[in-house]
Amino acid sequence: MSRTAARLLVVLAALLATLAVAGPAAAHVGGEAAGSNFAGRVLAMTPEVPGVSLRVLEFGDALELVNRTSAEVLVPGYDDEPYLRIGPDGVWRNANSPATYINLDRYAEVRLPDRADARAEPDWVRVSTEPHHVWHDHRTHWMSDAVLPPAVAADPGSPHLVFEWAVPLVHDGTPVEVTGELTWSPPPSPWLVWPLCAAGGALAVAAGLLARTARPLGTLLLVGGAAALWHAAATPEPPVSVASHAGAVASALLPALTAVLVAGLGFRAARRGRGAMTGLLAVVLGWLLLVQGLPDVDVLWTANVASAGPGALARAAVALLLALGAGLVAGGVAAIRRFREVVPQQDGAGPYDGSAPVRPVPVG
């Protein structure tokens, strides 16, 4: 087995072990959609209740309520029946509430069991011991997948207020109303994104296929590593219901940190003139970038992005992950074939005795 092949096996084994610990790569903890043209937000809680907060998740598809008070918050269902109780002793859900089953599907396409009756006596089932809960709520999102809101269909090039919504709550016997809105924004022009993807991919291929040295490819490795790091650092705050915030964030950051390590090693190899090794690490990094970018590809054609930073930077980061990912795989394979370590021979002295440095040279 050649030294290059042996190194490849070692790198790939370490990489697979690392990703097995980290779990599936994603730009955001929770695995929800990375982009959408819809966006929901809370406008007010009336009256305000210190210690109780409600926020919108997944662009309006879900709500998260956190109750840090000593009293319960009751969440009514769609027929004003008791649906959820969230308080100091955890979360209780009414098994007789139609909302319990309707909320299982985004478009409420479910068959209700015979026991689902808004007028029935509540049958409370404990679903959590923590004072917070995330649930899908049909009052806050658009209920059709194939049909756009009428105003959007009439003028898809302009932003629109789709509707205002209200979710009632009861805290310690006091009625509370949370109001919000669902908006729609036109997606970005493809001419703002796809040229960047094409240019990034072509540049990486050219660096491996045409450059006289491995240094241009090594520089692109650093760019890819920086894009991966920004992409992970902009991970939105995970829901409170995630078991371990630190663990969830570490799982999201680990693939990016691995990418940065591979990029650094590749750049160092390029600086030392190790073209074949640079190409090998470019292939590994390209695969890592694709693993991180592909789950979030929808941000390239949606208006709103799940990111803790500016949406434009998040979109550019994903574009770079995809473009450089594909380009580095192809460019790295080309570099491995073009550059090889030549063992020189000393004039009149027979085989090389190891005293002269080994230099990679372009082949062909």
C-alpha positions as CSV (number, residue, x, y, z in Angstrom):
1,M,0.0,0.0,0.0
2,S,1.4,3.4,-0.9
3,R,2.0,6.1,1.7
4,T,-0.7,8.3,0.2
5,A,-3.3,5.6,0.3
6,A,-2.3,4.8,3.9
7,R,-2.7,8.4,4.9
8,L,-6.1,8.5,3.2
9,L,-7.3,5.6,5.2
10,V,-6.1,7.1,8.5
11,V,-7.7,10.5,7.7
12,L,-11.0,9.0,6.6
13,A,-11.2,6.7,9.6
14,A,-10.6,9.6,12.0
15,L,-13.2,11.7,10.1
16,L,-15.9,9.0,10.2
17,A,-15.2,8.4,13.9
18,T,-15.6,12.2,14.6
19,L,-18.8,12.5,12.7
20,A,-20.3,9.4,14.3
21,V,-19.9,11.1,17.7
22,A,-21.2,14.4,16.4
23,G,-24.3,12.9,14.7
24,P,-25.9,14.3,11.5
25,A,-24.6,17.7,10.6
26,A,-27.0,20.5,10.4
27,A,-26.9,24.3,10.4
28,H,-29.3,24.6,13.2
29,V,-30.1,22.5,16.2
30,G,-33.5,20.7,15.9
31,G,-33.4,19.8,12.3
32,E,-36.2,22.0,11.1
33,A,-36.3,23.8,7.7
34,A,-33.4,26.1,7.2
35,G,-35.3,28.6,5.0
36,S,-38.8,29.7,4.2
37,N,-40.6,32.6,2.5
38,F,-43.0,32.7,5.4
39,A,-42.0,34.2,8.8
40,G,-44.0,34.4,12.1
41,R,-43.3,36.5,15.1
42,V,-44.9,37.4,18.4
43,L,-46.1,41.0,18.7
44,A,-47.4,41.2,22.3
45,M,-48.5,39.3,25.4
46,T,-51.5,41.0,27.1
47,P,-51.2,41.3,30.0
48,E,-47.5,40.6,30.3
49,V,-46.6,37.8,32.7
50,P,-43.1,38.0,34.2
51,G,-41.6,34.6,34.0
52,V,-43.7,33.4,31.1
53,S,-42.4,33.7,27.5
54,L,-43.7,32.5,24.2
55,R,-41.7,32.5,20.9
56,V,-42.2,31.4,17.4
57,L,-40.1,28.6,15.9
58,E,-39.7,27.1,12.4
59,F,-40.9,30.3,10.6
60,G,-44.4,30.2,12.3
61,D,-44.9,26.4,12.4
62,A,-44.4,25.9,16.1
63,L,-44.6,27.7,19.4
64,E,-42.3,27.4,22.5
65,L,-43.7,28.4,25.8
66,V,-41.5,28.7,28.9
67,N,-43.1,29.1,32.3
68,R,-40.7,30.0,35.2
69,T,-43.5,31.0,37.6
70,S,-45.0,29.0,40.4
71,A,-48.4,28.8,38.7
72,E,-49.5,26.8,35.7
73,V,-50.2,28.1,32.2
74,L,-53.2,26.5,30.5
75,V,-53.2,26.4,26.7
76,P,-56.7,26.0,25.2
77,G,-57.2,24.0,22.0
78,Y,-59.0,25.1,18.9
79,D,-62.5,24.6,20.4
80,D,-61.4,26.3,23.6
81,E,-61.1,23.0,25.3
82,P,-58.2,22.3,27.8
83,Y,-55.2,21.2,25.7
84,L,-51.9,21.8,27.6
85,R,-50.9,22.6,31.2
86,I,-47.4,23.9,31.6
87,G,-46.1,24.6,35.1
88,P,-43.6,23.8,37.9
89,D,-44.5,20.1,37.8
90,G,-44.0,19.7,34.1
91,V,-46.2,19.5,31.0
92,W,-49.6,17.8,30.9
93,R,-51.5,17.2,27.7
94,N,-55.2,16.4,27.5
95,A,-55.6,13.0,25.6
96,N,-59.3,13.9,24.9
97,S,-58.5,17.2,23.2
98,P,-58.8,17.2,19.4
99,A,-55.8,19.5,19.3
100,T,-53.6,16.7,20.7
101,Y,-54.1,14.8,17.4
102,I,-54.7,17.6,15.0
103,N,-51.3,19.1,15.9
104,L,-49.5,15.9,14.9
105,D,-49.7,16.9,11.2
106,R,-48.7,20.2,9.7
107,Y,-51.9,20.5,7.7
108,A,-54.2,18.7,10.2
109,E,-54.7,15.8,7.8
110,V,-55.4,13.3,10.6
111,R,-58.3,11.0,11.5
112,L,-59.5,11.8,15.0
113,P,-59.9,8.9,17.4
114,D,-63.3,8.4,19.0
115,R,-62.1,9.7,22.3
116,A,-61.2,13.1,20.8
117,D,-64.0,15.3,22.1
118,A,-63.7,18.9,23.1
119,R,-66.6,18.5,25.5
120,A,-65.2,15.4,27.3
121,E,-63.7,15.6,30.8
122,P,-59.9,16.1,30.4
123,D,-57.7,13.1,30.6
124,W,-54.3,14.6,31.5
125,V,-51.2,12.7,30.5
126,R,-47.8,13.9,31.6
127,V,-45.4,14.4,28.7
128,S,-42.5,16.3,30.4
129,T,-41.2,17.1,33.8
130,E,-39.8,20.5,32.7
131,P,-41.8,23.8,32.7
132,H,-41.5,24.4,29.0
133,H,-43.0,22.8,25.8
134,V,-42.8,23.1,22.0
135,W,-45.9,22.3,20.0
136,H,-47.2,22.7,16.5
137,D,-50.0,25.3,16.3
138,H,-52.2,25.7,13.3
139,R,-53.2,29.2,14.4
140,T,-49.8,30.7,13.5
141,H,-49.0,29.3,10.0
142,W,-50.5,29.1,6.5
143,M,-52.4,25.8,6.2
144,S,-51.9,25.0,2.5
145,D,-48.8,23.6,0.9
146,A,-49.9,23.9,-2.8
147,V,-51.8,27.2,-2.7
148,L,-50.3,30.5,-1.9
149,P,-52.2,33.2,0.1
150,P,-54.4,35.2,-2.3
151,A,-52.5,38.4,-1.9
152,V,-49.2,36.6,-2.5
153,A,-50.5,34.8,-5.6
154,A,-51.7,38.2,-7.0
155,D,-48.3,39.9,-6.4
156,P,-45.5,37.4,-5.6
157,G,-42.8,40.1,-6.1
158,S,-43.8,42.1,-3.0
159,P,-43.8,41.3,0.7
160,H,-47.2,40.7,2.4
161,L,-48.9,40.4,5.7
162,V,-50.6,37.1,5.4
163,F,-52.6,37.4,8.6
164,E,-52.5,38.4,12.3
165,W,-53.0,35.6,14.8
166,A,-53.9,35.2,18.5
167,V,-53.2,32.3,20.9
168,P,-55.1,32.4,24.2
169,L,-53.5,31.4,27.5
170,V,-54.7,31.2,31.1
171,H,-52.1,31.9,33.8
172,D,-53.2,31.1,37.3
173,G,-56.8,31.8,36.4
174,T,-56.0,35.0,34.5
175,P,-56.8,35.1,30.8
176,V,-53.7,36.1,28.7
177,E,-53.6,36.7,24.9
178,V,-50.5,36.4,22.8
179,T,-50.8,38.2,19.4
180,G,-48.5,37.9,16.4
181,E,-48.3,38.0,12.7
182,L,-47.4,35.8,9.7
183,T,-45.7,37.5,6.8
184,W,-44.5,36.4,3.4
185,S,-41.4,37.8,1.5
186,P,-40.4,37.2,-2.1
187,P,-37.4,34.9,-2.5
188,P,-34.0,36.3,-3.6
189,S,-33.2,36.5,-7.3
190,P,-31.3,33.4,-8.5
191,W,-28.8,35.7,-10.2
192,L,-27.6,36.8,-6.8
193,V,-26.7,33.2,-5.7
194,W,-26.0,30.8,-8.5
195,P,-23.2,32.9,-10.1
196,L,-21.4,32.7,-6.7
197,C,-21.9,28.9,-6.6
198,A,-20.6,28.5,-10.2
199,A,-17.6,30.8,-9.7
200,G,-16.6,29.1,-6.4
201,G,-16.8,25.6,-7.8
202,A,-15.0,26.5,-11.0
203,L,-12.2,28.2,-9.0
204,A,-11.6,25.2,-6.9
205,V,-11.5,22.9,-9.9
206,A,-9.1,25.2,-11.7
207,A,-6.8,25.4,-8.6
208,G,-6.4,21.6,-8.6
209,L,-6.4,21.1,-12.4
210,L,-4.4,24.0,-13.7
211,A,-2.3,25.7,-11.0
212,R,1.5,25.1,-11.1
213,T,1.7,24.7,-7.4
214,A,-0.7,23.5,-4.7
215,R,-0.8,26.9,-2.9
216,P,-4.0,28.2,-4.6
217,L,-5.8,25.1,-3.6
218,G,-4.5,25.4,-0.1
219,T,-5.8,29.0,0.1
220,L,-9.3,27.8,-1.0
221,L,-9.1,25.2,1.8
222,L,-8.9,28.1,4.3
223,V,-11.8,29.9,2.7
224,G,-13.9,26.7,2.9
225,G,-12.9,26.2,6.6
226,A,-13.9,29.8,7.4
227,A,-17.3,29.3,5.7
228,A,-17.9,26.2,7.7
229,L,-17.0,27.9,10.9
230,W,-19.2,30.9,10.3
231,H,-22.1,28.6,9.2
232,A,-21.9,26.7,12.5
233,A,-21.3,29.8,14.7
234,A,-24.5,31.4,13.3
235,T,-26.5,28.4,14.6
236,P,-29.7,29.8,16.1
237,E,-30.4,29.3,19.8
238,P,-31.9,25.8,20.2
239,P,-35.3,25.4,21.8
240,V,-35.3,25.2,25.6
241,S,-36.8,21.7,25.3
242,V,-33.6,20.4,23.8
243,A,-32.2,18.1,26.5
244,S,-28.7,19.6,26.6
245,H,-28.0,23.0,25.1
246,A,-24.2,22.6,25.4
247,G,-24.4,19.1,23.8
248,A,-26.6,20.3,21.0
249,V,-24.4,23.3,20.2
250,A,-21.2,21.1,20.4
251,S,-22.8,18.6,18.0
252,A,-23.5,21.4,15.5
253,L,-20.0,22.9,15.9
254,L,-18.0,19.6,15.8
255,P,-18.2,19.1,12.0
256,A,-17.2,22.7,11.4
257,L,-14.2,22.4,13.7
258,T,-13.2,19.2,12.0
259,A,-13.4,21.1,8.7
260,V,-11.2,23.9,10.1
261,L,-8.6,21.3,11.2
262,V,-8.6,19.7,7.8
263,A,-8.3,23.1,6.1
264,G,-5.3,24.0,8.3
265,L,-3.5,20.8,7.6
266,G,-4.2,21.2,3.8
267,F,-2.9,24.8,3.8
268,R,0.2,23.7,5.7
269,A,0.8,20.9,3.2
270,A,0.4,23.3,0.3
271,R,2.9,25.7,1.9
272,R,5.4,22.9,2.2
273,G,5.0,21.9,-1.4
274,R,3.1,18.7,-0.7
275,G,0.7,18.8,-3.6
276,A,-0.6,15.3,-3.4
277,M,-1.4,15.6,0.3
278,T,-3.0,19.0,-0.3
279,G,-5.2,17.3,-2.9
280,L,-6.1,14.5,-0.6
281,L,-7.1,16.9,2.2
282,A,-9.1,19.0,-0.4
283,V,-11.2,15.9,-1.2
284,V,-11.8,15.3,2.6
285,L,-12.7,18.9,3.2
286,G,-14.9,19.1,0.1
287,W,-17.0,16.1,1.4
288,L,-17.2,17.8,4.9
289,L,-18.5,21.0,3.3
290,L,-21.1,19.2,1.3
291,V,-22.3,17.3,4.4
292,Q,-22.8,20.7,6.2
293,G,-24.3,22.6,3.2
294,L,-26.7,20.1,1.6
295,P,-29.2,20.0,4.6
296,D,-29.5,23.8,4.3
297,V,-29.7,24.1,0.5
298,D,-33.2,25.6,0.7
299,V,-31.8,28.9,2.0
300,L,-30.5,29.6,-1.5
301,W,-34.1,30.1,-2.8
302,T,-36.0,31.3,0.3
303,A,-36.3,34.8,1.7
304,N,-35.9,34.0,5.4
305,V,-33.0,32.0,6.9
306,A,-32.7,30.3,10.2
307,S,-29.5,32.0,11.4
308,A,-28.3,34.0,14.3
309,G,-26.5,36.3,11.9
310,P,-27.4,38.3,8.8
311,G,-29.4,36.3,6.3
312,A,-27.2,37.4,3.4
313,L,-24.1,36.1,5.1
314,A,-25.9,32.8,6.0
315,R,-26.9,32.4,2.4
316,A,-23.4,33.2,1.1
317,A,-21.9,30.7,3.6
318,V,-24.2,27.9,2.3
319,A,-23.4,28.8,-1.3
320,L,-19.7,28.6,-0.5
321,L,-20.1,25.3,1.3
322,L,-21.8,23.7,-1.7
323,A,-19.7,25.3,-4.4
324,L,-16.3,24.8,-2.7
325,G,-17.4,21.4,-1.5
326,A,-18.1,20.1,-5.0
327,G,-15.1,22.0,-6.5
328,L,-12.6,20.8,-3.9
329,V,-13.6,17.2,-4.4
330,A,-13.0,17.5,-8.1
331,G,-10.0,19.8,-7.8
332,G,-8.5,17.6,-5.1
333,V,-8.7,14.5,-7.2
334,A,-7.0,16.4,-10.0
335,A,-4.3,17.6,-7.7
336,I,-3.6,14.1,-6.4
337,R,-3.1,12.9,-10.0
338,R,-1.1,15.9,-11.1
339,F,1.3,16.2,-8.2
340,R,3.4,13.3,-7.0
341,E,6.4,13.0,-4.7
342,V,9.4,12.4,-6.9
343,V,12.3,10.6,-5.3
344,P,15.4,12.1,-7.0
345,Q,18.6,10.2,-7.6
346,Q,22.0,11.7,-7.0
347,D,24.2,12.0,-10.1
348,G,26.3,8.9,-10.4
349,A,25.5,7.8,-7.0
350,G,22.7,5.3,-7.7
351,P,19.4,5.3,-5.7
352,Y,18.4,8.3,-3.6
353,D,20.0,8.2,-0.1
354,G,17.5,10.6,1.6
355,S,19.9,13.6,1.9
356,A,18.0,15.8,-0.5
357,P,14.5,17.1,0.2
358,V,11.6,15.5,-1.5
359,R,9.7,17.9,-3.8
360,P,6.3,17.5,-5.3
361,V,6.3,18.4,-9.0
362,P,3.4,18.8,-11.4
363,V,2.9,15.9,-13.8
364,G,1.7,16.4,-17.3
